[in-house]
Amino acid sequence: MTAVVLALLAGGVVGLALGALGAGGSILTVPALIYLLGFSPAAATTAGLVIVIVTSVTALLGHARAGAVRWRAGLLFAAAGLLPAAVAGALSSRLPQPVLTLMFAALAGLAALRMLRRRAPRGSGRVSAVRAAGAGAGLGAVTGFLGVGGGFLAVPALVTVLAVPMSAAVGTSLLVIVTNALVALAARAFTAVDVDWALITPFLATAVLGAWDGRRLTAKVSAATLQRVFGTVLLGVALAMGTATVL
């Protein structure tokens, strides 16, 4: 199987997850780029940001048309993560590759466990400026370091910290993801990382298409079932990455 075909298949899976769940899909991108397409961890996280941005914008447009985006809350949350995203993005390429891979594996494992728990977060009804700033800054740092959108963290944070209703949390999280990822990618523009666009382009194309298919899939398959499937796959990816790096 050629690298282009693998890129097409992997992109479709990533887009499907992001479109169906609003989270979890982007965190599959980096392992796919490393283990299927042979990218270095630094190049994979940079390319992952490009894929996250374009795919998330596509999904965000659909949620915006449905009126399911809280623009003010999302921008306030994202603002707290701008500086951490820029700093982390600039520092990421300087970390040893095994360290970067282990950090990603740990985050993927956390994401998988959260998805497998299948419990929807409940709004607190109160907004704490300090907690909002802390959550936004933390998400920005994660985005900058590891090249993932962090939707699995953004959705519960928006609900519990900014009291965004669950019906609007996914769309609003996409706004936060795009903002942080753009800043992190801009910070990496000054680092010497080579990205193979011949493989990123087909990956990105099927990811965008998969995002639209994922939205339609939610009408046929329950969210709980989708979360269990993707959570199980993601947990396997995390264990495989961690084991391969340590050994």
VEXDREN-2710 file (C-alpha; in Angstrom, 1 decimal):
% VEXDREN-2710
k/r/px/py/pz
1/MET/0.0/0.0/0.0
2/THR/1.5/3.3/-1.1
3/ALA/2.0/6.3/1.3
4/VAL/-0.6/8.4/-0.6
5/VAL/-3.2/5.7/-0.1
6/LEU/-2.4/5.4/3.6
7/ALA/-2.6/9.2/3.8
8/LEU/-6.1/9.2/2.2
9/LEU/-7.3/6.4/4.5
10/ALA/-5.9/8.0/7.7
11/GLY/-7.3/11.4/6.8
12/GLY/-10.8/9.9/6.4
13/VAL/-10.7/8.3/9.8
14/VAL/-9.4/11.5/11.5
15/GLY/-12.1/13.6/9.8
16/LEU/-14.8/11.1/10.6
17/ALA/-13.9/11.2/14.3
18/LEU/-13.7/15.0/14.5
19/GLY/-17.0/15.4/12.6
20/ALA/-18.9/12.8/14.7
21/LEU/-17.6/13.7/18.1
22/GLY/-16.2/17.3/17.9
23/ALA/-13.1/15.8/19.6
24/GLY/-10.7/12.9/19.5
25/GLY/-10.1/13.0/15.7
26/SER/-7.2/15.4/15.7
27/ILE/-5.3/13.4/18.3
28/LEU/-5.2/10.5/15.9
29/THR/-3.4/12.6/13.3
30/VAL/0.0/12.7/14.9
31/PRO/0.3/8.9/15.4
32/ALA/-0.9/8.3/11.9
33/LEU/1.7/10.7/10.5
34/ILE/4.5/9.2/12.6
35/TYR/3.8/5.4/12.2
36/LEU/2.0/5.2/8.9
37/LEU/3.7/8.0/6.9
38/GLY/7.2/8.1/8.6
39/PHE/7.1/11.7/9.8
40/SER/9.3/12.7/12.7
41/PRO/7.5/13.8/15.9
42/ALA/8.4/17.4/15.3
43/ALA/7.2/17.4/11.7
44/ALA/4.1/15.4/12.6
45/THR/3.0/17.9/15.3
46/THR/3.5/20.8/12.9
47/ALA/1.6/19.1/10.1
48/GLY/-1.0/18.1/12.6
49/LEU/-1.7/21.7/13.4
50/VAL/-2.3/22.4/9.7
51/ILE/-4.8/19.5/9.4
52/VAL/-6.5/20.5/12.7
53/ILE/-7.0/24.1/11.5
54/VAL/-8.5/23.3/8.1
55/THR/-10.6/20.4/9.3
56/SER/-11.9/22.3/12.4
57/VAL/-12.7/25.4/10.3
58/THR/-14.8/23.2/8.0
59/ALA/-16.7/21.7/11.0
60/LEU/-17.0/25.2/12.6
61/LEU/-18.8/26.6/9.6
62/GLY/-21.5/23.9/9.9
63/HIS/-22.0/24.6/13.6
64/ALA/-22.1/28.3/13.0
65/ARG/-24.8/28.0/10.4
66/ALA/-26.8/26.0/12.9
67/GLY/-26.3/28.8/15.5
68/ALA/-24.4/26.4/17.9
69/VAL/-21.4/28.6/18.5
70/ARG/-21.0/31.0/21.5
71/TRP/-18.6/33.4/19.9
72/ARG/-17.9/35.7/23.0
73/ALA/-17.3/32.8/25.4
74/GLY/-15.1/31.0/22.9
75/LEU/-13.0/34.0/22.1
76/LEU/-12.5/34.8/25.8
77/PHE/-11.5/31.3/26.5
78/ALA/-9.1/31.2/23.5
79/ALA/-7.5/34.6/24.5
80/ALA/-6.1/33.0/27.7
81/GLY/-4.4/30.4/25.6
82/LEU/-2.8/32.6/23.0
83/LEU/0.5/33.2/24.7
84/PRO/1.0/29.7/26.1
85/ALA/0.2/28.3/22.6
86/ALA/2.8/30.6/21.0
87/VAL/5.5/29.8/23.6
88/ALA/4.8/26.0/23.6
89/GLY/4.8/26.0/19.8
90/ALA/8.2/27.6/19.7
91/LEU/9.7/25.3/22.3
92/SER/8.2/22.1/21.0
93/SER/10.8/21.5/18.2
94/ARG/13.6/21.8/20.8
95/LEU/12.4/18.9/22.9
96/PRO/14.0/15.4/22.3
97/GLN/11.8/13.4/20.1
98/PRO/11.3/10.5/22.6
99/VAL/10.1/13.0/25.2
100/LEU/7.6/14.6/22.7
101/THR/6.3/11.2/21.7
102/LEU/5.9/10.1/25.4
103/MET/4.0/13.3/26.2
104/PHE/1.7/12.7/23.3
105/ALA/1.1/9.1/24.3
106/ALA/0.2/10.2/27.8
107/LEU/-2.3/12.8/26.4
108/ALA/-3.8/10.3/24.0
109/GLY/-4.3/7.8/26.9
110/LEU/-6.0/10.5/29.0
111/ALA/-8.2/11.4/26.0
112/ALA/-9.1/7.7/25.5
113/LEU/-10.1/7.2/29.2
114/ARG/-12.2/10.3/29.1
115/MET/-14.1/9.1/26.0
116/LEU/-14.6/5.7/27.5
117/ARG/-16.1/7.0/30.7
118/ARG/-19.0/8.3/28.5
119/ARG/-20.2/10.9/31.0
120/ALA/-21.3/14.3/29.7
121/PRO/-20.1/17.2/31.8
122/ARG/-22.6/19.4/33.5
123/GLY/-22.5/23.2/33.6
124/SER/-21.6/24.9/36.8
125/GLY/-23.9/27.8/36.2
126/ARG/-21.1/30.2/37.4
127/VAL/-18.1/31.6/35.5
128/SER/-14.9/32.0/37.3
129/ALA/-12.4/34.3/35.6
130/VAL/-9.4/32.6/37.2
131/ARG/-10.6/29.1/36.3
132/ALA/-11.4/30.3/32.8
133/ALA/-8.0/31.8/32.3
134/GLY/-6.2/28.7/33.8
135/ALA/-8.2/26.3/31.6
136/GLY/-7.7/28.4/28.5
137/ALA/-3.9/28.7/29.1
138/GLY/-3.6/25.0/29.8
139/LEU/-5.4/24.1/26.5
140/GLY/-3.2/26.6/24.6
141/ALA/0.0/25.0/26.0
142/VAL/-1.2/21.5/25.0
143/THR/-2.1/22.7/21.5
144/GLY/1.3/24.4/21.1
145/PHE/3.4/21.5/22.3
146/LEU/1.6/18.5/20.8
147/GLY/-0.1/19.8/17.7
148/VAL/-3.6/18.6/18.7
149/GLY/-6.8/20.6/18.9
150/GLY/-7.6/19.4/22.4
151/GLY/-11.4/19.2/21.8
152/PHE/-11.7/16.4/24.4
153/LEU/-10.4/19.0/27.0
154/ALA/-12.1/22.1/25.6
155/VAL/-15.7/20.7/25.6
156/PRO/-15.8/19.8/29.3
157/ALA/-13.9/23.0/30.2
158/LEU/-16.3/25.2/28.3
159/VAL/-19.3/23.5/30.0
160/THR/-18.0/23.5/33.5
161/VAL/-15.9/26.7/33.6
162/LEU/-17.8/29.1/31.2
163/ALA/-21.2/27.5/31.7
164/VAL/-21.7/27.0/27.9
165/PRO/-24.6/24.6/27.3
166/MET/-23.6/21.2/25.9
167/SER/-25.6/21.9/22.7
168/ALA/-23.2/24.7/21.9
169/ALA/-20.0/23.4/23.5
170/VAL/-18.8/21.4/20.5
171/GLY/-19.1/24.3/18.1
172/THR/-17.6/26.7/20.5
173/SER/-14.7/24.3/21.2
174/LEU/-13.9/24.3/17.5
175/LEU/-13.5/28.1/17.6
176/VAL/-11.1/27.7/20.5
177/ILE/-9.2/25.0/18.7
178/VAL/-8.8/27.0/15.5
179/THR/-7.6/30.1/17.4
180/ASN/-5.0/28.2/19.5
181/ALA/-3.8/26.1/16.6
182/LEU/-3.2/29.2/14.4
183/VAL/-1.1/30.8/17.0
184/ALA/0.9/27.6/17.6
185/LEU/1.5/27.1/13.9
186/ALA/2.6/30.7/13.5
187/ALA/5.2/30.2/16.3
188/ARG/6.5/27.2/14.5
189/ALA/7.1/29.1/11.3
190/PHE/10.5/30.2/12.6
191/THR/11.6/26.6/13.3
192/ALA/13.4/24.4/10.8
193/VAL/10.9/21.6/10.3
194/ASP/10.4/19.9/6.9
195/VAL/6.9/18.8/6.1
196/ASP/6.0/16.6/3.2
197/TRP/3.1/18.4/1.5
198/ALA/2.7/15.6/-1.1
199/LEU/1.4/13.5/1.7
200/ILE/-0.3/16.2/3.8
201/THR/-2.5/17.3/0.9
202/PRO/-4.4/14.0/0.3
203/PHE/-4.6/13.5/4.1
204/LEU/-6.2/16.9/4.5
205/ALA/-8.6/16.4/1.6
206/THR/-10.1/13.2/3.0
207/ALA/-10.1/14.6/6.5
208/VAL/-12.3/17.5/5.4
209/LEU/-14.7/15.1/3.6
210/GLY/-14.7/12.8/6.6
211/ALA/-15.7/15.7/8.9
212/TRP/-18.9/16.2/6.8
213/ASP/-19.6/12.4/6.8
214/GLY/-19.0/12.3/10.6
215/ARG/-21.8/14.9/11.2
216/ARG/-24.2/12.7/9.2
217/LEU/-23.0/9.6/11.1
218/THR/-24.3/11.0/14.4
219/ALA/-27.8/10.8/13.1
220/LYS/-27.4/7.0/12.6
221/VAL/-25.2/5.9/15.4
222/SER/-25.4/6.9/19.0
223/ALA/-22.8/9.3/20.5
224/ALA/-22.1/6.7/23.2
225/THR/-21.3/4.0/20.7
226/LEU/-19.0/6.3/18.7
227/GLN/-17.2/7.4/21.8
228/ARG/-16.5/3.8/22.9
229/VAL/-15.2/2.8/19.4
230/PHE/-12.9/5.8/19.1
231/GLY/-11.9/5.7/22.7
232/THR/-10.8/2.1/22.4
233/VAL/-8.8/2.8/19.2
234/LEU/-7.2/5.8/20.8
235/LEU/-6.2/3.8/23.9
236/GLY/-4.5/1.2/21.7
237/VAL/-2.7/4.0/19.9
238/ALA/-1.5/5.5/23.2
239/LEU/-0.2/2.1/24.5
240/ALA/1.5/1.3/21.3
241/MET/3.3/4.7/21.1
242/GLY/4.4/4.5/24.7
243/THR/5.7/1.0/24.5
244/ALA/7.5/1.6/21.2
245/THR/9.2/4.7/22.6
246/VAL/10.3/3.1/25.9
247/LEU/11.5/-0.1/24.3
END
